[in-house]
């Protein structure tokens, strides 16, 4: 798996303010950062800094510092940790709320491929491809108001018809038992009553129907 470790810098003095990690294209990751500033319930130092830039009609500068080709999220987190420690040692005063990495920090962004297939493939399939939990994929999908795969996949009309027929037959049998007659007699009686109401011959064209 490929992860990008990036920095956010203040355009006024080019000082690095934040180190992050993502599987998304950088322009998309920056967009997610900027979306968060509208949530007034979130009051981290990073968001206060971003809101300050927005008031000045400015945005942070996002820059890739390393592309980590790793097999696990923990390994990617360790590389992020290294860069956080590095910039802190340079006196940057990062706005990260934790030291990052260690496998404890969950990356909730999805790759462009996974974003395209949200709701079109099962959550477990996307999770396996992305190397994250099924619950994480499901939470992201719900936040984006995307229905589950089973709610949007093409309908198998034949199986639906079979289920409907089975459901109707169970209902007919239950009603027939209530009247103390068999299902076929119930259907004949129902057809007769209906056709009589319509003014038609109840026996016409009914041979072999029940």
C-alpha positions in Angstrom: 0.0 0.0 0.0 1.1 3.5 -0.7 0.7 6.4 1.8 1.6 10.0 1.4 3.1 11.9 4.3 2.4 15.6 3.9 2.8 18.9 5.6 0.6 21.9 5.9 2.5 25.2 6.0 1.4 28.8 6.7 1.6 30.8 3.5 2.6 33.9 5.4 5.9 32.6 6.6 6.2 29.1 5.1 6.4 27.5 8.6 5.3 23.9 8.8 2.2 23.7 11.1 0.9 20.2 10.6 2.1 16.7 9.5 -0.4 14.2 8.2 -0.7 11.0 6.3 -3.2 10.1 3.5 -4.0 7.7 0.7 -5.9 10.5 -1.2 -4.5 12.9 -3.8 -3.2 15.9 -1.9 -5.6 18.4 -3.4 -8.5 16.2 -2.1 -6.9 15.8 1.4 -6.6 19.6 1.6 -10.2 19.9 0.7 -11.2 17.7 3.6 -9.1 19.8 6.0 -10.9 22.9 4.8 -14.4 21.3 5.1 -13.8 20.7 8.8 -13.5 24.4 9.6 -17.3 24.8 9.2 -17.9 22.5 12.1 -18.2 25.0 15.0 -18.2 22.2 17.6 -14.6 21.3 16.7 -12.1 23.7 18.3 -8.6 22.3 17.8 -5.5 24.5 17.4 -5.2 23.3 13.8 -8.8 24.3 13.0 -8.3 27.7 14.7 -5.3 28.3 12.5 -7.2 27.3 9.3 -10.1 29.6 10.2 -7.6 32.4 10.7 -6.2 31.8 7.2 -9.7 31.7 5.7 -10.5 35.1 7.2 -7.4 36.4 5.3 -8.7 34.8 2.1 -5.9 32.3 2.2 -5.3 28.5 2.5 -2.4 26.4 3.8 0.3 25.1 1.5 0.2 21.3 1.3 3.3 19.5 0.3 4.4 15.9 0.1 7.4 15.0 2.1 7.5 11.2 1.7 5.7 8.4 -0.2 5.7 5.4 2.1 5.4 2.0 0.4 4.4 -0.2 3.3 2.3 -3.3 4.0 0.4 -2.1 7.1 -1.1 1.1 8.5 1.2 0.7 11.6 4.3 1.0 9.4 2.9 4.1 7.7 2.1 5.6 11.1 5.7 5.0 12.2 6.9 7.1 9.2 4.5 9.8 10.1 5.8 9.7 13.6 9.3 10.2 12.4 8.4 13.3 10.4 6.4 14.8 13.4 9.4 14.3 15.6 11.7 15.8 13.0 9.7 19.0 12.5 9.2 19.4 16.3 13.0 19.1 16.7 13.3 22.0 14.2 11.2 24.1 16.5 8.2 24.3 14.2 5.6 24.0 17.0 3.3 21.6 15.1 -0.4 21.8 15.7 -0.9 18.0 15.7 -3.0 17.0 18.6 -1.0 13.8 19.1 2.3 12.3 18.1 0.7 10.3 15.3 1.4 6.8 14.1 1.8 3.8 16.4 -1.1 2.0 14.7 -3.5 3.8 17.0 -4.4 6.6 14.7 -7.0 5.6 12.1 -6.9 7.0 8.6 -10.5 7.6 7.7 -9.9 8.8 4.1 -10.5 6.4 1.3 -8.5 6.1 -1.9 -10.1 7.4 -5.2 -10.8 3.8 -6.2 -12.7 3.1 -2.9 -14.6 6.3 -3.0 -15.8 5.5 -6.5 -17.1 2.0 -5.3 -18.7 3.1 -2.1 -22.2 1.6 -2.1 -21.5 -0.3 -5.3 -19.4 -3.0 -3.7 -19.8 -4.6 -0.3 -18.1 -2.8 2.6 -16.0 -5.8 3.5 -14.6 -6.0 -0.1 -13.5 -2.3 0.0 -12.1 -2.7 3.5 -9.9 -5.7 2.5 -8.6 -3.7 -0.5 -7.9 -0.6 1.6 -6.5 -2.5 4.6 -8.9 -0.9 7.1 -11.9 -2.3 9.0 -15.3 -2.9 7.6 -16.8 -0.7 10.3 -14.6 2.2 9.2 -15.8 1.8 5.6 -19.4 1.7 6.8 -19.0 4.8 8.9 -17.6 6.7 6.0 -20.4 5.6 3.7 -23.0 6.6 6.2 -21.5 10.0 6.7 -21.7 10.5 2.9 -25.4 9.3 2.9 -24.5 6.5 0.5 -26.8 3.4 0.8 -25.4 0.0 1.3 -24.6 -2.3 -1.6 -27.6 -4.5 -1.0 -29.9 -1.4 -1.2 -28.6 -0.2 -4.6 -27.6 -3.4 -6.4 -29.8 -4.4 -9.4 -32.9 -6.2 -8.4 -33.3 -9.8 -9.4 -36.9 -9.6 -10.5 -37.3 -13.4 -10.8 -36.2 -14.0 -7.2 -38.5 -11.2 -6.0 -41.4 -12.7 -7.9 -40.7 -16.1 -6.3 -40.6 -14.5 -2.8 -43.8 -12.7 -3.5 -45.5 -15.9 -4.7 -44.3 -17.7 -1.5 -45.5 -14.9 0.7 -48.9 -14.8 -1.1 -49.2 -18.6 -0.7 -48.4 -18.4 3.0 -51.1 -15.7 3.4 -53.6 -17.8 1.4 -53.0 -20.9 3.5 -53.4 -18.9 6.7 -56.7 -17.4 5.5 -57.9 -20.8 4.3 -57.2 -22.4 7.6 -59.2 -19.7 9.3 -62.2 -20.7 7.1 -61.6 -24.4 7.6 -61.0 -25.0 3.8 -58.1 -25.8 1.6 -56.0 -23.2 -0.2 -57.3 -24.2 -3.7 -60.9 -23.9 -2.4 -60.1 -20.5 -0.9 -58.7 -19.2 -4.2 -61.7 -20.6 -6.2 -64.1 -18.9 -3.8 -62.1 -15.6 -3.9 -62.1 -15.7 -7.7 -65.8 -16.4 -7.9 -66.7 -13.6 -5.6 -64.4 -11.1 -7.5 -65.7 -12.1 -11.0 -69.3 -12.0 -9.8 -68.7 -8.4 -8.6 -67.3 -7.6 -12.0 -70.3 -9.1 -13.8 -68.2 -11.9 -15.4 -68.6 -15.6 -15.6 -66.6 -17.0 -12.7 -65.9 -20.2 -14.5 -64.7 -18.7 -17.8 -61.0 -19.1 -18.6 -60.3 -20.4 -15.2 -59.6 -24.0 -16.1 -56.2 -25.1 -14.7 -55.6 -21.9 -12.8 -55.8 -23.4 -9.3 
